[in-house]
């Protein structure tokens, strides 16, 4: 976290990487930070509804208020399961 309590969205040391297996031109997407969680939810998500999707988006917004990166990661995984997007835990 940066000074002043603001999350560094580019920092990844507390975020265990994972890969989303998405459809379309981009076959997979490596997620290593909160910024990449947010980008995946906005750019490649197949739908903009679903209970876990909404929870994952809310968790990203909450991360600005010091929610741990692993909480956002877990929310992303639940949303991926809900959307039928395979997830592979990447080795750091």
mmCIF file of the C-alpha atoms, coordinates in Angstrom:
data_MODEL
# 
_entry.id   MODEL 
# 
loop_
_atom_site.group_PDB 
_atom_site.id 
_atom_site.type_symbol 
_atom_site.label_atom_id 
_atom_site.label_alt_id 
_atom_site.label_comp_id 
_atom_site.label_asym_id 
_atom_site.label_entity_id 
_atom_site.label_seq_id 
_atom_site.pdbx_PDB_ins_code 
_atom_site.Cartn_x 
_atom_site.Cartn_y 
_atom_site.Cartn_z 
_atom_site.occupancy 
_atom_site.B_iso_or_equiv 
_atom_site.pdbx_formal_charge 
_atom_site.auth_seq_id 
_atom_site.auth_comp_id 
_atom_site.auth_asym_id 
_atom_site.auth_atom_id 
_atom_site.pdbx_PDB_model_num 
ATOM 1  C CA . UNK A 1 1  ? 0.000   0.000   0.000   1.00 0.00 ? 1  UNK A CA 1 
ATOM 2  C CA . UNK A 1 2  ? 1.174   3.497   -0.742  1.00 0.00 ? 2  UNK A CA 1 
ATOM 3  C CA . UNK A 1 3  ? 1.354   6.301   1.801   1.00 0.00 ? 3  UNK A CA 1 
ATOM 4  C CA . UNK A 1 4  ? -1.976  7.755   2.795   1.00 0.00 ? 4  UNK A CA 1 
ATOM 5  C CA . UNK A 1 5  ? -3.810  4.408   2.821   1.00 0.00 ? 5  UNK A CA 1 
ATOM 6  C CA . UNK A 1 6  ? -4.312  4.255   -0.948  1.00 0.00 ? 6  UNK A CA 1 
ATOM 7  C CA . UNK A 1 7  ? -3.884  0.851   -2.572  1.00 0.00 ? 7  UNK A CA 1 
ATOM 8  C CA . UNK A 1 8  ? -1.197  0.570   -5.227  1.00 0.00 ? 8  UNK A CA 1 
ATOM 9  C CA . UNK A 1 9  ? -3.198  -1.120  -7.973  1.00 0.00 ? 9  UNK A CA 1 
ATOM 10 C CA . UNK A 1 10 ? -0.004  -2.058  -9.829  1.00 0.00 ? 10 UNK A CA 1 
ATOM 11 C CA . UNK A 1 11 ? 1.618   -3.844  -6.885  1.00 0.00 ? 11 UNK A CA 1 
ATOM 12 C CA . UNK A 1 12 ? 1.467   -7.598  -7.059  1.00 0.00 ? 12 UNK A CA 1 
ATOM 13 C CA . UNK A 1 13 ? 3.596   -9.026  -4.248  1.00 0.00 ? 13 UNK A CA 1 
ATOM 14 C CA . UNK A 1 14 ? 0.527   -9.844  -2.127  1.00 0.00 ? 14 UNK A CA 1 
ATOM 15 C CA . UNK A 1 15 ? -1.501  -11.181 -5.067  1.00 0.00 ? 15 UNK A CA 1 
ATOM 16 C CA . UNK A 1 16 ? -0.941  -14.804 -6.070  1.00 0.00 ? 16 UNK A CA 1 
ATOM 17 C CA . UNK A 1 17 ? -1.112  -14.829 -9.900  1.00 0.00 ? 17 UNK A CA 1 
ATOM 18 C CA . UNK A 1 18 ? -3.836  -16.699 -11.751 1.00 0.00 ? 18 UNK A CA 1 
ATOM 19 C CA . UNK A 1 19 ? -4.834  -17.203 -15.367 1.00 0.00 ? 19 UNK A CA 1 
ATOM 20 C CA . UNK A 1 20 ? -8.372  -16.811 -16.688 1.00 0.00 ? 20 UNK A CA 1 
ATOM 21 C CA . UNK A 1 21 ? -9.148  -18.972 -19.699 1.00 0.00 ? 21 UNK A CA 1 
ATOM 22 C CA . UNK A 1 22 ? -11.356 -16.592 -21.688 1.00 0.00 ? 22 UNK A CA 1 
ATOM 23 C CA . UNK A 1 23 ? -13.049 -16.959 -25.035 1.00 0.00 ? 23 UNK A CA 1 
ATOM 24 C CA . UNK A 1 24 ? -12.517 -14.751 -28.035 1.00 0.00 ? 24 UNK A CA 1 
ATOM 25 C CA . UNK A 1 25 ? -9.271  -13.496 -29.532 1.00 0.00 ? 25 UNK A CA 1 
ATOM 26 C CA . UNK A 1 26 ? -7.507  -13.422 -26.158 1.00 0.00 ? 26 UNK A CA 1 
ATOM 27 C CA . UNK A 1 27 ? -7.422  -17.090 -25.102 1.00 0.00 ? 27 UNK A CA 1 
ATOM 28 C CA . UNK A 1 28 ? -6.049  -16.494 -21.617 1.00 0.00 ? 28 UNK A CA 1 
ATOM 29 C CA . UNK A 1 29 ? -5.390  -13.562 -19.335 1.00 0.00 ? 29 UNK A CA 1 
ATOM 30 C CA . UNK A 1 30 ? -2.755  -13.459 -16.613 1.00 0.00 ? 30 UNK A CA 1 
ATOM 31 C CA . UNK A 1 31 ? -3.972  -11.653 -13.484 1.00 0.00 ? 31 UNK A CA 1 
ATOM 32 C CA . UNK A 1 32 ? -1.226  -10.430 -11.127 1.00 0.00 ? 32 UNK A CA 1 
ATOM 33 C CA . UNK A 1 33 ? -2.665  -7.345  -9.428  1.00 0.00 ? 33 UNK A CA 1 
ATOM 34 C CA . UNK A 1 34 ? -5.823  -5.523  -8.404  1.00 0.00 ? 34 UNK A CA 1 
ATOM 35 C CA . UNK A 1 35 ? -5.533  -3.386  -11.529 1.00 0.00 ? 35 UNK A CA 1 
ATOM 36 C CA . UNK A 1 36 ? -5.583  -6.522  -13.688 1.00 0.00 ? 36 UNK A CA 1 
ATOM 37 C CA . UNK A 1 37 ? -8.607  -7.857  -11.746 1.00 0.00 ? 37 UNK A CA 1 
ATOM 38 C CA . UNK A 1 38 ? -10.494 -4.650  -12.549 1.00 0.00 ? 38 UNK A CA 1 
ATOM 39 C CA . UNK A 1 39 ? -9.374  -4.704  -16.202 1.00 0.00 ? 39 UNK A CA 1 
ATOM 40 C CA . UNK A 1 40 ? -10.510 -8.315  -16.611 1.00 0.00 ? 40 UNK A CA 1 
ATOM 41 C CA . UNK A 1 41 ? -13.917 -7.585  -15.104 1.00 0.00 ? 41 UNK A CA 1 
ATOM 42 C CA . UNK A 1 42 ? -14.403 -4.615  -17.428 1.00 0.00 ? 42 UNK A CA 1 
ATOM 43 C CA . UNK A 1 43 ? -12.639 -5.739  -20.616 1.00 0.00 ? 43 UNK A CA 1 
ATOM 44 C CA . UNK A 1 44 ? -13.110 -9.493  -21.039 1.00 0.00 ? 44 UNK A CA 1 
ATOM 45 C CA . UNK A 1 45 ? -15.994 -10.561 -18.820 1.00 0.00 ? 45 UNK A CA 1 
ATOM 46 C CA . UNK A 1 46 ? -18.702 -12.353 -20.831 1.00 0.00 ? 46 UNK A CA 1 
ATOM 47 C CA . UNK A 1 47 ? -21.592 -10.757 -18.921 1.00 0.00 ? 47 UNK A CA 1 
ATOM 48 C CA . UNK A 1 48 ? -22.214 -7.771  -16.718 1.00 0.00 ? 48 UNK A CA 1 
ATOM 49 C CA . UNK A 1 49 ? -24.563 -9.417  -14.302 1.00 0.00 ? 49 UNK A CA 1 
ATOM 50 C CA . UNK A 1 50 ? -24.501 -12.290 -11.878 1.00 0.00 ? 50 UNK A CA 1 
ATOM 51 C CA . UNK A 1 51 ? -24.245 -12.196 -8.118  1.00 0.00 ? 51 UNK A CA 1 
ATOM 52 C CA . UNK A 1 52 ? -20.526 -13.048 -7.963  1.00 0.00 ? 52 UNK A CA 1 
ATOM 53 C CA . UNK A 1 53 ? -19.647 -10.657 -10.809 1.00 0.00 ? 53 UNK A CA 1 
ATOM 54 C CA . UNK A 1 54 ? -21.315 -7.773  -8.970  1.00 0.00 ? 54 UNK A CA 1 
ATOM 55 C CA . UNK A 1 55 ? -19.561 -8.849  -5.750  1.00 0.00 ? 55 UNK A CA 1 
ATOM 56 C CA . UNK A 1 56 ? -16.182 -8.937  -7.532  1.00 0.00 ? 56 UNK A CA 1 
ATOM 57 C CA . UNK A 1 57 ? -16.691 -5.443  -8.966  1.00 0.00 ? 57 UNK A CA 1 
ATOM 58 C CA . UNK A 1 58 ? -17.728 -4.172  -5.526  1.00 0.00 ? 58 UNK A CA 1 
ATOM 59 C CA . UNK A 1 59 ? -14.674 -5.829  -3.961  1.00 0.00 ? 59 UNK A CA 1 
ATOM 60 C CA . UNK A 1 60 ? -12.406 -4.026  -6.437  1.00 0.00 ? 60 UNK A CA 1 
ATOM 61 C CA . UNK A 1 61 ? -14.029 -0.744  -5.482  1.00 0.00 ? 61 UNK A CA 1 
ATOM 62 C CA . UNK A 1 62 ? -13.674 -1.637  -1.797  1.00 0.00 ? 62 UNK A CA 1 
ATOM 63 C CA . UNK A 1 63 ? -9.975  -2.360  -2.363  1.00 0.00 ? 63 UNK A CA 1 
ATOM 64 C CA . UNK A 1 64 ? -9.489  1.375   -2.639  1.00 0.00 ? 64 UNK A CA 1 
ATOM 65 C CA . UNK A 1 65 ? -10.479 1.395   1.033   1.00 0.00 ? 65 UNK A CA 1 
ATOM 66 C CA . UNK A 1 66 ? -7.773  -1.117  2.082   1.00 0.00 ? 66 UNK A CA 1 
ATOM 67 C CA . UNK A 1 67 ? -9.425  -4.464  1.319   1.00 0.00 ? 67 UNK A CA 1 
ATOM 68 C CA . UNK A 1 68 ? -6.575  -7.009  0.916   1.00 0.00 ? 68 UNK A CA 1 
ATOM 69 C CA . UNK A 1 69 ? -5.619  -7.997  -2.630  1.00 0.00 ? 69 UNK A CA 1 
ATOM 70 C CA . UNK A 1 70 ? -6.248  -11.658 -1.816  1.00 0.00 ? 70 UNK A CA 1 
ATOM 71 C CA . UNK A 1 71 ? -9.874  -10.762 -1.005  1.00 0.00 ? 71 UNK A CA 1 
ATOM 72 C CA . UNK A 1 72 ? -10.268 -9.253  -4.488  1.00 0.00 ? 72 UNK A CA 1 
ATOM 73 C CA . UNK A 1 73 ? -8.528  -12.312 -5.954  1.00 0.00 ? 73 UNK A CA 1 
ATOM 74 C CA . UNK A 1 74 ? -10.979 -14.650 -4.205  1.00 0.00 ? 74 UNK A CA 1 
ATOM 75 C CA . UNK A 1 75 ? -13.927 -12.586 -5.447  1.00 0.00 ? 75 UNK A CA 1 
ATOM 76 C CA . UNK A 1 76 ? -12.585 -12.788 -9.003  1.00 0.00 ? 76 UNK A CA 1 
ATOM 77 C CA . UNK A 1 77 ? -12.274 -16.578 -8.748  1.00 0.00 ? 77 UNK A CA 1 
ATOM 78 C CA . UNK A 1 78 ? -15.872 -16.907 -7.503  1.00 0.00 ? 78 UNK A CA 1 
ATOM 79 C CA . UNK A 1 79 ? -17.096 -14.664 -10.343 1.00 0.00 ? 79 UNK A CA 1 
ATOM 80 C CA . UNK A 1 80 ? -15.144 -16.731 -12.879 1.00 0.00 ? 80 UNK A CA 1 
ATOM 81 C CA . UNK A 1 81 ? -16.699 -19.934 -11.548 1.00 0.00 ? 81 UNK A CA 1 
ATOM 82 C CA . UNK A 1 82 ? -20.143 -18.344 -11.808 1.00 0.00 ? 82 UNK A CA 1 
ATOM 83 C CA . UNK A 1 83 ? -19.453 -17.295 -15.432 1.00 0.00 ? 83 UNK A CA 1 
ATOM 84 C CA . UNK A 1 84 ? -17.954 -20.666 -16.401 1.00 0.00 ? 84 UNK A CA 1 
ATOM 85 C CA . UNK A 1 85 ? -14.479 -19.183 -16.955 1.00 0.00 ? 85 UNK A CA 1 
ATOM 86 C CA . UNK A 1 86 ? -11.742 -21.699 -16.096 1.00 0.00 ? 86 UNK A CA 1 
ATOM 87 C CA . UNK A 1 87 ? -9.090  -20.373 -13.712 1.00 0.00 ? 87 UNK A CA 1 
ATOM 88 C CA . UNK A 1 88 ? -5.538  -21.669 -13.381 1.00 0.00 ? 88 UNK A CA 1 
ATOM 89 C CA . UNK A 1 89 ? -3.401  -20.654 -10.401 1.00 0.00 ? 89 UNK A CA 1 
ATOM 90 C CA . UNK A 1 90 ? -0.141  -19.352 -11.854 1.00 0.00 ? 90 UNK A CA 1 
ATOM 91 C CA . UNK A 1 91 ? 3.220   -19.983 -10.216 1.00 0.00 ? 91 UNK A CA 1 
ATOM 92 C CA . UNK A 1 92 ? 4.886   -16.782 -9.109  1.00 0.00 ? 92 UNK A CA 1 
# 
